[in-house]
Amino acid sequence: MTGFFRNGCCETGSQDVGTHVVCAQVSEEFLTFTKAQGNDLSTPKPMYEFPGLKPGDKWCLCVSRWKEALDAGFAPPIILSATHEAALKVVPLEVLKEHAI
């Protein structure tokens, strides 16, 4: 797992305009969904040292993207203990718990 600051945690700060705070275990369905929305997380991007994600990988997602996937029926499960509390500004705790591994 990584994070906006590439420190292995789903931390956020003023530079993180996407609010990458939801620790998710990505699924094939989510990767297909997010690619269709213009955010391809499965294709490697060597220039950014990004290997591309595959189903089962853990990744810090933007809370707005996770909510969008939730509303569309494609939200991947989350690791609640590694999800930053800033996610609560967008998604209620009860909903996060429902999707926790």
Backbone as CSV, one residue per row, in Angstrom:
resi,resn,N_x,N_y,N_z,CA_x,CA_y,CA_z,C_x,C_y,C_z
1,MET,0.843,-1.181,0.000,0.000,0.000,0.000,0.882,1.235,0.000
2,THR,0.380,2.257,-0.591,1.079,3.528,-0.598,0.146,4.597,-0.061
3,GLY,0.395,5.797,-0.390,-0.456,6.914,-0.001,-0.020,8.135,-0.772
4,PHE,-0.717,9.223,-0.588,-0.376,10.444,-1.306,1.078,10.830,-1.061
5,PHE,1.537,10.631,0.170,2.905,10.996,0.520,3.897,9.851,0.312
6,ARG,3.410,8.728,-0.247,4.240,7.548,-0.536,4.975,7.057,0.717
7,ASN,4.254,7.086,1.852,4.847,6.623,3.105,4.152,5.384,3.657
8,GLY,3.273,4.796,2.851,2.598,3.581,3.277,1.357,3.816,4.110
9,CYS,0.982,5.072,4.310,-0.188,5.403,5.130,-1.160,6.246,4.321
10,CYS,-2.430,6.136,4.657,-3.457,6.963,4.009,-3.590,8.278,4.767
11,GLU,-2.517,9.053,4.746,-2.490,10.354,5.394,-2.849,11.419,4.375
12,THR,-3.233,12.579,4.853,-3.590,13.673,3.962,-3.002,14.971,4.484
13,GLY,-2.991,15.953,3.646,-2.470,17.267,4.014,-2.910,18.276,2.970
14,SER,-2.457,19.491,3.098,-2.909,20.557,2.201,-2.535,20.313,0.735
15,GLN,-1.468,19.561,0.483,-1.056,19.277,-0.894,-1.927,18.200,-1.539
16,ASP,-2.630,17.430,-0.741,-3.434,16.298,-1.223,-4.830,16.781,-1.586
17,VAL,-4.967,17.394,-2.750,-6.262,17.948,-3.140,-7.298,16.858,-3.409
18,GLY,-6.871,15.627,-3.669,-7.799,14.528,-3.909,-8.260,13.835,-2.643
19,THR,-7.637,14.134,-1.528,-7.950,13.513,-0.233,-7.901,11.990,-0.348
20,HIS,-6.696,11.462,-0.513,-6.438,10.021,-0.656,-6.431,9.355,0.717
21,VAL,-7.611,9.081,1.263,-7.695,8.652,2.656,-8.401,7.315,2.883
22,VAL,-8.956,6.717,1.834,-9.656,5.440,1.994,-8.713,4.310,1.602
23,CYS,-8.356,3.478,2.573,-7.478,2.337,2.308,-8.340,1.204,1.768
24,ALA,-8.198,0.926,0.490,-9.024,-0.078,-0.174,-8.194,-1.247,-0.680
25,GLN,-8.842,-2.390,-0.741,-8.270,-3.554,-1.414,-8.977,-3.602,-2.760
26,VAL,-8.282,-3.164,-3.795,-8.938,-2.970,-5.084,-9.384,-4.294,-5.702
27,SER,-10.485,-4.201,-6.417,-11.051,-5.351,-7.111,-10.997,-5.107,-8.614
28,GLU,-11.158,-6.156,-9.387,-11.196,-6.020,-10.851,-12.334,-5.088,-11.260
29,GLU,-13.483,-5.228,-10.607,-14.638,-4.395,-10.933,-14.348,-2.919,-10.677
30,PHE,-13.690,-2.633,-9.547,-13.354,-1.242,-9.249,-12.340,-0.706,-10.249
31,LEU,-11.316,-1.487,-10.569,-10.294,-1.026,-11.510,-10.901,-0.733,-12.875
32,THR,-11.832,-1.550,-13.314,-12.526,-1.312,-14.583,-13.374,-0.048,-14.497
33,PHE,-14.094,0.094,-13.387,-14.940,1.276,-13.187,-14.109,2.559,-13.193
34,THR,-13.043,2.603,-12.411,-12.272,3.841,-12.300,-11.555,4.171,-13.609
35,LYS,-11.150,3.145,-14.352,-10.540,3.384,-15.667,-11.559,4.033,-16.600
36,ALA,-12.803,3.560,-16.560,-13.861,4.131,-17.398,-14.161,5.577,-17.017
37,GLN,-13.834,5.953,-15.768,-14.041,7.327,-15.305,-12.837,8.219,-15.610
38,GLY,-11.802,7.646,-16.227,-10.625,8.429,-16.605,-9.451,8.330,-15.653
39,ASN,-9.530,7.419,-14.672,-8.425,7.250,-13.720,-7.936,5.805,-13.800
40,ASP,-7.030,5.556,-14.725,-6.508,4.213,-14.962,-5.453,3.872,-13.918
41,LEU,-5.836,3.018,-12.976,-4.907,2.591,-11.927,-4.258,1.246,-12.222
42,SER,-4.642,0.608,-13.313,-4.108,-0.724,-13.593,-2.922,-0.726,-14.562
43,THR,-2.740,0.346,-15.289,-1.639,0.407,-16.252,-0.386,0.958,-15.575
44,PRO,0.737,0.242,-15.673,1.987,0.745,-15.092,2.394,2.080,-15.721
45,LYS,2.970,2.942,-14.904,3.498,4.230,-15.364,4.910,4.367,-14.802
46,PRO,5.885,3.760,-15.509,7.270,3.740,-15.018,7.847,5.119,-14.707
47,MET,7.446,6.147,-15.458,7.998,7.478,-15.224,7.628,8.022,-13.850
48,TYR,6.558,7.458,-13.240,6.150,7.847,-11.887,6.443,6.748,-10.866
49,GLU,7.196,5.732,-11.325,7.515,4.574,-10.494,6.234,3.914,-9.966
50,PHE,5.218,3.873,-10.835,3.926,3.280,-10.496,3.792,1.958,-11.248
51,PRO,3.719,0.848,-10.516,3.686,-0.462,-11.164,2.332,-0.846,-11.737
52,GLY,1.302,-0.088,-11.451,-0.057,-0.471,-11.838,-0.620,-1.408,-10.779
53,LEU,-1.907,-1.301,-10.545,-2.540,-2.131,-9.514,-3.218,-3.335,-10.137
54,LYS,-3.287,-4.390,-9.353,-4.016,-5.587,-9.761,-4.979,-5.936,-8.626
55,PRO,-6.023,-6.687,-8.939,-6.983,-7.048,-7.893,-6.276,-7.626,-6.661
56,GLY,-6.713,-7.161,-5.503,-6.119,-7.604,-4.239,-5.104,-6.642,-3.672
57,ASP,-4.564,-5.744,-4.520,-3.612,-4.750,-4.032,-4.332,-3.761,-3.116
58,LYS,-3.602,-3.239,-2.163,-4.135,-2.216,-1.266,-3.632,-0.855,-1.732
59,TRP,-4.531,0.133,-1.713,-4.206,1.447,-2.247,-5.022,2.506,-1.530
60,CYS,-4.448,3.672,-1.344,-5.165,4.789,-0.731,-5.935,5.534,-1.826
61,LEU,-7.243,5.389,-1.803,-8.095,6.012,-2.806,-8.594,7.372,-2.345
62,CYS,-8.893,8.229,-3.306,-9.580,9.481,-3.011,-10.951,9.123,-2.459
63,VAL,-11.335,9.759,-1.386,-12.626,9.451,-0.781,-13.766,9.744,-1.757
64,SER,-13.632,10.775,-2.572,-14.693,11.089,-3.543,-14.813,9.992,-4.598
65,ARG,-13.694,9.398,-5.033,-13.740,8.305,-6.022,-14.354,7.064,-5.392
66,TRP,-13.978,6.770,-4.135,-14.555,5.599,-3.475,-16.063,5.775,-3.335
67,LYS,-16.515,6.982,-2.958,-17.955,7.262,-2.819,-18.650,7.149,-4.166
68,GLU,-18.010,7.639,-5.212,-18.568,7.526,-6.558,-18.728,6.051,-6.942
69,ALA,-17.724,5.250,-6.636,-17.792,3.814,-6.922,-18.874,3.157,-6.066
70,LEU,-18.999,3.576,-4.827,-20.047,3.052,-3.952,-21.421,3.317,-4.562
71,ASP,-21.658,4.547,-4.968,-22.946,4.926,-5.540,-23.251,4.159,-6.823
72,ALA,-22.207,3.765,-7.556,-22.373,3.025,-8.808,-22.379,1.509,-8.605
73,GLY,-22.119,1.064,-7.362,-22.118,-0.369,-7.079,-20.786,-1.063,-7.285
74,PHE,-19.678,-0.300,-7.311,-18.361,-0.887,-7.572,-17.326,-0.594,-6.480
75,ALA,-17.757,-0.175,-5.311,-16.808,0.182,-4.256,-16.043,-1.052,-3.786
76,PRO,-14.716,-0.962,-3.756,-13.935,-2.080,-3.236,-14.003,-2.103,-1.709
77,PRO,-13.740,-3.259,-1.121,-13.715,-3.323,0.343,-12.573,-2.477,0.888
78,ILE,-12.729,-2.071,2.147,-11.722,-1.197,2.742,-11.125,-1.814,3.999
79,ILE,-9.950,-1.322,4.338,-9.291,-1.662,5.590,-9.558,-0.466,6.497
80,LEU,-10.551,-0.606,7.340,-11.027,0.511,8.147,-9.942,1.063,9.069
81,SER,-9.148,0.185,9.656,-8.112,0.636,10.597,-7.019,1.464,9.921
82,ALA,-6.898,1.371,8.599,-5.887,2.120,7.858,-6.487,3.299,7.090
83,THR,-7.805,3.486,7.219,-8.492,4.592,6.551,-8.465,5.813,7.470
84,HIS,-8.097,6.941,6.900,-7.966,8.184,7.668,-9.341,8.725,8.058
85,GLU,-9.420,9.332,9.238,-10.694,9.854,9.728,-11.269,10.965,8.848
86,ALA,-10.455,11.561,7.992,-10.953,12.591,7.070,-12.013,12.026,6.123
87,ALA,-12.032,10.708,5.937,-13.053,10.081,5.088,-14.452,10.331,5.646
88,LEU,-14.549,10.533,6.940,-15.849,10.737,7.587,-16.522,12.042,7.163
89,LYS,-15.778,12.937,6.552,-16.373,14.179,6.051,-17.248,13.912,4.829
90,VAL,-17.048,12.746,4.195,-17.770,12.407,2.967,-18.650,11.174,3.141
91,VAL,-18.170,10.215,3.912,-18.866,8.930,4.069,-19.083,8.655,5.559
92,PRO,-20.321,8.344,5.953,-20.583,8.037,7.368,-19.850,6.776,7.830
93,LEU,-19.490,6.745,9.080,-18.776,5.606,9.650,-19.534,4.299,9.433
94,GLU,-20.846,4.321,9.569,-21.633,3.101,9.386,-21.445,2.516,7.995
95,VAL,-21.356,3.382,6.991,-21.163,2.919,5.610,-19.761,2.342,5.448
96,LEU,-18.767,3.009,6.021,-17.401,2.482,5.954,-17.328,1.111,6.632
97,LYS,-17.977,0.974,7.781,-17.972,-0.316,8.481,-18.617,-1.408,7.651
98,GLU,-19.677,-1.071,6.919,-20.358,-2.057,6.062,-19.439,-2.610,4.985
99,HIS,-18.451,-1.820,4.582,-17.544,-2.229,3.502,-16.153,-2.630,3.987
100,ALA,-16.014,-2.742,5.294,-14.717,-3.093,5.865,-14.449,-4.597,5.732
101,ILE,-13.207,-4.912,5.514,-12.767,-6.321,5.447,-12.684,-6.837,6.854
